[in-house]
Amino acid sequence: MSRAVRVRGDELETERGARAKKRSLAVDRSTSSRSPGDLAVRSSHSHPEILFAIFEPDEAQSGATQGRVCDVAESATEESSDPPSSPIYEPYIPDELAADPVVRSAFKHAMAKYEAEEDRLADLFTMDHYWHQPSSCLHTDSRFLPIRELARDAVLLAAKSVILLSSFLENQLLNKCCGLWFQRDGQRKTALVLTSAHVIRKDDIHKWKRQWTGEYHKNAKVIVHLLDNKTTQGQLIYLQEHYEFAIYEVQVDKPVHLPTFNDRVHSGQDVFRLGRDADLDIKITHGNLAYDIPSRCMPRLHLGMTFSPIKFLDPICIERMTRKHNIDSGLIVEQVSKESHAEKIGIRKGDVIESFNGKHISTTIELESMLIDLCWDHFDQRKKLNAEKDVSVKIFDATKLCPRTRNLTAIVSDCGEDIVKAGGFLLQL
């Protein structure tokens, strides 16, 4: 029995060795024109996944002096909707024909055609997952196996609302940020995009202060990259420097996918953060919802204090508080600003704030929501910023172990709140 070999240039390799060797796709391979003097390429019943080249009898050549090579790529690239495209097989040469120079020349031509067709198939949108190394944590991280399907569905649904924005200042790229559709006017054919205010901010975050130091360029040109690869210019509608977000209005002819929001979140929940790169491919990163106290973005109604919720403490600590002092919720005072009104009415570090205006508060999220509502009420009464507003506060004094209620005067402000720490005192003998 003859042994089949594959010829590449001047090298010979067995069929088994050729199968075992992984062939990488060529990026820039050119194909030569079809030659009437090449050899025919036929499929093999014993090797259905490849082709081998043989001579045709002279009488089958219709007067031709040489064989021919079928155009491997031609049948697959033919733009005909009637017959299905021919399958593509890799050519090879039986070893009894491997020494023939005409066969070798024909094989090179057939192999170039085959590799060119393989390159074309590799560019199909259904094949790119073979060459693209996935960076998504949902695809590679085994920790997400129990929630992979649910997380995948949630990510794909939310991704329909995530778009990319680019800003330019004097035709120079300023920043890129992602945004969310959140409102559409069907009659005016416009939609609103919620994005970070950093899209029009020039400087990066300060290395030590952890805050942005650059100015906002409200006149920057902002381009919205739609998911169908079209672009449209956005118009700045609103800029909120305190919470660092911006709203842009864009013209859209088609409906947009609006996201849904849920304010019922819990510490420890899995969170997937979505973004888009320059090619509009979705970017997915994972984290867990954790409680954090913002250091420079306090609620608008400035209380002069920072807090930590009791409900996020270790259950052992919560049970001990409940058993000894009948306290299972509220906000523990962590800091009191020096010479603030909170300090003047006797609130100290370690005290527990049980309620504001008679409403029990268990998290800083609930606190901020309530304080914002109080601010809306303040503005509804046509009062201005930097005005004072009284809030009734129920306090549990951690030193005297007794509850008391005090009126706290807070300042309505749209600036970040700095907690002034108490300094030392002069020791007198």
Secondary structure, DSSP 4 states (H G I P E B T S, - for coil): ---EEEEETTEEEEHHHHHHSPPPPPSS---PPP-TTS-EEEE-SS-TTEEEEEPPPGGGGTT-SS-----HHHHHH---SSSPPPP--EEEEEGGGTT-HHHHHHHHHHHHHHHHHHHHHHTSTTTHHHHS----HHHH-GGGGGGHHHHHHHHHHHHTTEEEEEEEETTEEEEEEEEEEEEEETTTTEEEEEEEGGGGB-SPBPTTT-SB-SPB-TT-EEEEE-TTS-EEEEEEEEEETTTTEEEEEEE-SS------------TT-EEEEEEE-TT--EEEEEEE------SS---SEE-SEEEEEGGGS-HHHHHHHHHHH---SSEEEEEE-TT-HHHHTT--TT-EEEEETTEE--SHHHHHHHHHHHHHHHHHTT--TT-EEEEEEEEEETTTTEEEEEEEEEEE-SSPPP-PPP-------
